[in-house]
């Protein structure tokens, strides 16, 4: 009986062991295995990379005078040249012909100016003659008309004086007659007057009165005539004076037109003399066009046997001013690149560090930004392609986790944390979802607000299967 009991207990233990093994195997097959990490203080790095090209930093135009025959061109596009290197050569014989043609043109315009000045001087002389004649006519008019006016005035005054004298004489006679009549009335006794004398007296008186009236009318008529003559002389004087004054004014205001061609010719002469000086320098240089600085020929606009134009004959990159790397970055990366940001530049065979962003410009064709980096190294050349790398480090965040721990749903961000719970058999880890606020992030890490978790929280960063809130999990790195 005892043996049976021991045997049954042994079988029970074996069954329990098998159940435990089966349970463990089943648990290992159903419970998710996860990797958990704790948050740490970290700076978030943002790496911006962009492909670009090395360009000229400053472009120069090599100029010469127009209409010159190109004899030889010594350089081509892309060729590197030193300062004062001969780029092309002008035909000196044709150059001298051009110079002589300009001298002839200057001579013709100078002769034209001389003739125009002589014409102006003649016109000025004619004006002065007209002025003098007008003044002489004015003086003569004033003199002649003044004499006529004065004569008429004297005649008028004489007529008025004659009338006044007559009137005074008449008044005196009337006064004397009145006195005689008064005396006659006092001599009443003298009544013996002959009849013949009495009859003759009225007749003489009548004749005297007619004579006086006729003389008075004659004097008045003379005054009227003299007044009309004076008024006519005065009107003639004023009219002649006005006309003479106008003739003087017209003579003085007469314009001597200045020939504008003189000034135009002077301007052209100065321009041609300036061009002649430039051509003389080319002739002294034996027709050679040289590089103003050391650089690279970008474009050549000269052809042998053709004449130069009034535009640049060459354009070249100025090596002394350095080069620049130009690339475009998208709008999202633009917030991590600023003027002064450190740049690493890599080409096929070289790497240049500690460069800086010189400028940021918005591309007019799209929303991208153009980044410019100045270069001074001789390890790189114009036209080389390169890769720009800019590393931007954020401030130090207290709570940073691997970006793989972040889950997103409906514009919400959350993480799973493993929390230990007591069960009947043993302690187990359960996944719990916590909503978080992302302060900053890159491809590897995300900085979170410290309110949600602490530095002891086990944050699930990886799992071998799908988990959700409440899922049992097993830590791979407890």
Buried (B, 14 or more C-beta within 10 A) or exposed (E): EEEEEEEEEEEEEEEEEEEEEEEEEEEEEEBBEBBBBBBEEBBBBBEBBBEBEBBBBBBBBBBBBEEBBBBBBEBEEEBBBEEEBBBBBBBBEBBEEBBEEBEEBBEEBEEBBEEBEEEBEEBEEEBEEBBEEBBEBBEEBBEEBEEBBEEBBEBBEEBBEBBEEBEEEEEEEEEEEEEEEEEEEEEEEEEEEEEEEEEEEEEEEEEEEEEBEEBBEEBEEBBEEBBEBBEEBBEBBEEBBEEBBEBBEEBEEBEBEEBEBBEEBEEBBEEBEEBBEEBEEBBEBEBBBBBBBBBBBBEBBBEEEEBBEEEBBBBBBBBEBBBBBBBBBEEEBBEBBEEEBEBBBBBEEEEBEEBEBBEBEEEEEEEBBBBBBBBEBEEBBBEBEBBBBBBBEBEEBBBBBBBBBBBEEEEEBBBBBBEEEEEEEEEBBBBBBBEBEBBBBBEEBBBBEBEBBEEEBBBBBEBEEEBEEEBBBBBEEE
